[in-house]
């Protein structure tokens, strides 16, 4: 439960991936960068064969 693959999913890509699971939701609470409505864990983004691409934004980690 590390949440180091935290990304922000581009607004046009929400329908291309499954909804946030309960486990992913809990893991996002420990993300180093601020959580947003479009926060996802990259390791949980399952992309089907009909999806050609998605756009994610990698947050800058504040130390």
N, C-alpha and C positions, 0 to 999 in steps of 0.2 A: 504494500500500500504506500507507494512512494510519490505518485502524482508528478513525477519529473517530466512526463510527456504531455503536460498541460498545454493546450493550444486553444486559440479562438477560431471557431468555425465561421467562415464567411457567410454572410446573410443569405446568399443565393444557393447555399449547399445544404440547408437543413433537411430538405426532403430526400437527399441522397444517402443519408445514414440513419440507422435506427435511433429511437429516442434514448435519452440518458437512463441507464438502469439505476436501481437503488444503490447498488454497490459503487458504481461510478460516481453517483451523486455524493456519497459519503467520502469517497477518495478525493473529490474535488475540493472538499472543505479543507484539506491539508496542503493544497497547492501553494507554492511559494509566491506566485504572482496573484494579483487580485482576481477574484472570481467575477465573471460576468455572465449575463444571460446566455451568451453563445460559447461559454467555456465547455471544453470536452477534453477527454484524455485520448491522445493519439492512438494508444494501444487498444482502445475500445471502439475505434471507428472501423466498422465492418462495411466494406464497399462491395456492392453486388456487381455482377458481370455487365450489367447494362449501364453502369456509371463510368464515364470516360475520365472524369477528373473532379476533384474537389479542391477548394482553396482554404488553407488554414494560415493563421498568423501566429507566429511564435512570440510569446511575451518576453520582454527583456527582464531578466532577473535582477532585482534590486538587492544589493549586498550591503 
